[in-house]
Amino acid sequence: MAEVVPQAVSPDVSAHDDVTEVIEVPPRGTLTITDHALKRIAGQVALGVPGVAPTYPKVEWQRLGRRARVSLEIALVWPSSAADVAREVQTTVGSELVRQAAQDLDAVTVTVRDVVRPPRAVAAPRVR
């Protein structure tokens, strides 16, 4: 039978140490998201908040490098709470712009410009 002889191990490294090799990765390209795209993202996210009327929002965008300020004008669907809907728009738009576009936001300002009636339900045709 063959005899197994343990190999010599360096005194600095034990048999149970994990040895990690550091590999340098060359830098990759950059991603540029236009102001128009960021406005669209903010507008679509705001429309997804319950209580925001589909006739708005208007989005104003100011950016300096990776820092940005967003101003939104929204319309509410009656009888939504202006404070609750505006706060929800502010937090949702802010978090989605950070998540989707990696923007550092200084401020997200929401202004309620109008209150509209909810859309009427279409009555079913009567059978004669």
Secondary structure by P-SEA (a helix, b strand, c coil): cbbbbbccccccccccbbbbbbbbbcbbbbbbbcaaaaaaaaaaaaaacccccccbbbbbbbbccccbbbbbbbcccccccaaaaaaaaaaaaaaaaaaaccccccbbbbbbcccccccccccccccc
